Amino acid sequence: MKLLKYKNLSGSYTFDSRDNVFIGEILDIDGYFPFFGDTEEEAIQDFEEVCECYLDYMASSVKG
């Protein structure tokens, strides 16, 4: 398992040899926000995009 950081969020990911894909999730939050990639670089990019989606979701939840 490898760890990632983006802004104030952390994530972890691993390689799933059965599906031949990198898969991970944001850690220490309520809910499940997964990310994926065919390559490690794609998984890292998807992690950052999912983090932005999560941050947008949290910001809109506070306003609403």
PyMOL CGO cylinders between C-alpha atoms (Angstrom):
from pymol import cmd
from pymol.cgo import CYLINDER

trace = [
    CYLINDER, 0.00, 0.00, 0.00, 1.26, 3.48, -0.90, 0.3, 1, 1, 1, 1, 1, 1,
    CYLINDER, 1.26, 3.48, -0.90, 0.17, 6.75, 0.67, 0.3, 1, 1, 1, 1, 1, 1,
    CYLINDER, 0.17, 6.75, 0.67, -0.68, 10.03, -1.04, 0.3, 1, 1, 1, 1, 1, 1,
    CYLINDER, -0.68, 10.03, -1.04, -1.25, 13.59, 0.16, 0.3, 1, 1, 1, 1, 1, 1,
    CYLINDER, -1.25, 13.59, 0.16, -3.20, 16.33, -1.60, 0.3, 1, 1, 1, 1, 1, 1,
    CYLINDER, -3.20, 16.33, -1.60, -4.04, 19.60, 0.12, 0.3, 1, 1, 1, 1, 1, 1,
    CYLINDER, -4.04, 19.60, 0.12, -5.27, 18.50, 3.58, 0.3, 1, 1, 1, 1, 1, 1,
    CYLINDER, -5.27, 18.50, 3.58, -6.34, 15.00, 2.44, 0.3, 1, 1, 1, 1, 1, 1,
    CYLINDER, -6.34, 15.00, 2.44, -4.61, 11.63, 2.52, 0.3, 1, 1, 1, 1, 1, 1,
    CYLINDER, -4.61, 11.63, 2.52, -5.21, 8.57, 0.43, 0.3, 1, 1, 1, 1, 1, 1,
    CYLINDER, -5.21, 8.57, 0.43, -3.87, 5.09, -0.02, 0.3, 1, 1, 1, 1, 1, 1,
    CYLINDER, -3.87, 5.09, -0.02, -3.70, 2.86, -3.05, 0.3, 1, 1, 1, 1, 1, 1,
    CYLINDER, -3.70, 2.86, -3.05, -2.51, -0.52, -4.15, 0.3, 1, 1, 1, 1, 1, 1,
    CYLINDER, -2.51, -0.52, -4.15, -2.30, -2.57, -7.34, 0.3, 1, 1, 1, 1, 1, 1,
    CYLINDER, -2.30, -2.57, -7.34, -5.09, -5.08, -7.87, 0.3, 1, 1, 1, 1, 1, 1,
    CYLINDER, -5.09, -5.08, -7.87, -3.47, -7.84, -9.91, 0.3, 1, 1, 1, 1, 1, 1,
    CYLINDER, -3.47, -7.84, -9.91, -6.80, -9.58, -10.45, 0.3, 1, 1, 1, 1, 1, 1,
    CYLINDER, -6.80, -9.58, -10.45, -8.27, -6.57, -12.27, 0.3, 1, 1, 1, 1, 1, 1,
    CYLINDER, -8.27, -6.57, -12.27, -4.88, -5.20, -13.39, 0.3, 1, 1, 1, 1, 1, 1,
    CYLINDER, -4.88, -5.20, -13.39, -5.65, -1.71, -12.04, 0.3, 1, 1, 1, 1, 1, 1,
    CYLINDER, -5.65, -1.71, -12.04, -4.48, 0.62, -9.30, 0.3, 1, 1, 1, 1, 1, 1,
    CYLINDER, -4.48, 0.62, -9.30, -7.24, 1.29, -6.79, 0.3, 1, 1, 1, 1, 1, 1,
    CYLINDER, -7.24, 1.29, -6.79, -7.39, 3.50, -3.73, 0.3, 1, 1, 1, 1, 1, 1,
    CYLINDER, -7.39, 3.50, -3.73, -9.51, 5.72, -1.54, 0.3, 1, 1, 1, 1, 1, 1,
    CYLINDER, -9.51, 5.72, -1.54, -9.39, 8.94, 0.44, 0.3, 1, 1, 1, 1, 1, 1,
    CYLINDER, -9.39, 8.94, 0.44, -8.64, 8.18, 4.09, 0.3, 1, 1, 1, 1, 1, 1,
    CYLINDER, -8.64, 8.18, 4.09, -10.10, 9.52, 7.35, 0.3, 1, 1, 1, 1, 1, 1,
    CYLINDER, -10.10, 9.52, 7.35, -13.29, 11.01, 5.93, 0.3, 1, 1, 1, 1, 1, 1,
    CYLINDER, -13.29, 11.01, 5.93, -16.97, 10.15, 6.23, 0.3, 1, 1, 1, 1, 1, 1,
    CYLINDER, -16.97, 10.15, 6.23, -18.02, 8.27, 3.12, 0.3, 1, 1, 1, 1, 1, 1,
    CYLINDER, -18.02, 8.27, 3.12, -16.21, 6.34, 0.44, 0.3, 1, 1, 1, 1, 1, 1,
    CYLINDER, -16.21, 6.34, 0.44, -14.41, 8.23, -2.31, 0.3, 1, 1, 1, 1, 1, 1,
    CYLINDER, -14.41, 8.23, -2.31, -12.45, 5.75, -4.45, 0.3, 1, 1, 1, 1, 1, 1,
    CYLINDER, -12.45, 5.75, -4.45, -9.99, 6.47, -7.24, 0.3, 1, 1, 1, 1, 1, 1,
    CYLINDER, -9.99, 6.47, -7.24, -8.55, 4.28, -9.99, 0.3, 1, 1, 1, 1, 1, 1,
    CYLINDER, -8.55, 4.28, -9.99, -5.95, 4.16, -12.72, 0.3, 1, 1, 1, 1, 1, 1,
    CYLINDER, -5.95, 4.16, -12.72, -4.53, 1.80, -15.29, 0.3, 1, 1, 1, 1, 1, 1,
    CYLINDER, -4.53, 1.80, -15.29, -1.11, 3.20, -14.38, 0.3, 1, 1, 1, 1, 1, 1,
    CYLINDER, -1.11, 3.20, -14.38, 0.25, 4.60, -11.15, 0.3, 1, 1, 1, 1, 1, 1,
    CYLINDER, 0.25, 4.60, -11.15, 0.36, 8.06, -12.71, 0.3, 1, 1, 1, 1, 1, 1,
    CYLINDER, 0.36, 8.06, -12.71, -3.33, 7.81, -13.70, 0.3, 1, 1, 1, 1, 1, 1,
    CYLINDER, -3.33, 7.81, -13.70, -4.26, 6.73, -10.17, 0.3, 1, 1, 1, 1, 1, 1,
    CYLINDER, -4.26, 6.73, -10.17, -2.42, 9.71, -8.68, 0.3, 1, 1, 1, 1, 1, 1,
    CYLINDER, -2.42, 9.71, -8.68, -4.13, 12.09, -11.11, 0.3, 1, 1, 1, 1, 1, 1,
    CYLINDER, -4.13, 12.09, -11.11, -7.52, 10.56, -10.34, 0.3, 1, 1, 1, 1, 1, 1,
    CYLINDER, -7.52, 10.56, -10.34, -6.80, 10.86, -6.60, 0.3, 1, 1, 1, 1, 1, 1,
    CYLINDER, -6.80, 10.86, -6.60, -6.26, 14.60, -7.00, 0.3, 1, 1, 1, 1, 1, 1,
    CYLINDER, -6.26, 14.60, -7.00, -9.46, 14.95, -9.05, 0.3, 1, 1, 1, 1, 1, 1,
    CYLINDER, -9.46, 14.95, -9.05, -11.47, 12.96, -6.51, 0.3, 1, 1, 1, 1, 1, 1,
    CYLINDER, -11.47, 12.96, -6.51, -10.03, 15.11, -3.71, 0.3, 1, 1, 1, 1, 1, 1,
    CYLINDER, -10.03, 15.11, -3.71, -11.20, 18.24, -5.52, 0.3, 1, 1, 1, 1, 1, 1,
    CYLINDER, -11.20, 18.24, -5.52, -14.68, 16.70, -5.92, 0.3, 1, 1, 1, 1, 1, 1,
    CYLINDER, -14.68, 16.70, -5.92, -14.74, 15.85, -2.22, 0.3, 1, 1, 1, 1, 1, 1,
    CYLINDER, -14.74, 15.85, -2.22, -13.65, 19.36, -1.23, 0.3, 1, 1, 1, 1, 1, 1,
    CYLINDER, -13.65, 19.36, -1.23, -16.32, 20.87, -3.51, 0.3, 1, 1, 1, 1, 1, 1,
    CYLINDER, -16.32, 20.87, -3.51, -18.92, 18.53, -2.01, 0.3, 1, 1, 1, 1, 1, 1,
    CYLINDER, -18.92, 18.53, -2.01, -17.94, 19.53, 1.52, 0.3, 1, 1, 1, 1, 1, 1,
    CYLINDER, -17.94, 19.53, 1.52, -18.00, 23.24, 0.64, 0.3, 1, 1, 1, 1, 1, 1,
    CYLINDER, -18.00, 23.24, 0.64, -21.48, 22.96, -0.87, 0.3, 1, 1, 1, 1, 1, 1,
    CYLINDER, -21.48, 22.96, -0.87, -22.72, 20.94, 2.12, 0.3, 1, 1, 1, 1, 1, 1,
    CYLINDER, -22.72, 20.94, 2.12, -21.66, 23.73, 4.48, 0.3, 1, 1, 1, 1, 1, 1,
    CYLINDER, -21.66, 23.73, 4.48, -23.46, 26.36, 2.38, 0.3, 1, 1, 1, 1, 1, 1,
    CYLINDER, -23.46, 26.36, 2.38, -26.62, 24.33, 1.93, 0.3, 1, 1, 1, 1, 1, 1,
]
cmd.load_cgo(trace, "trace")
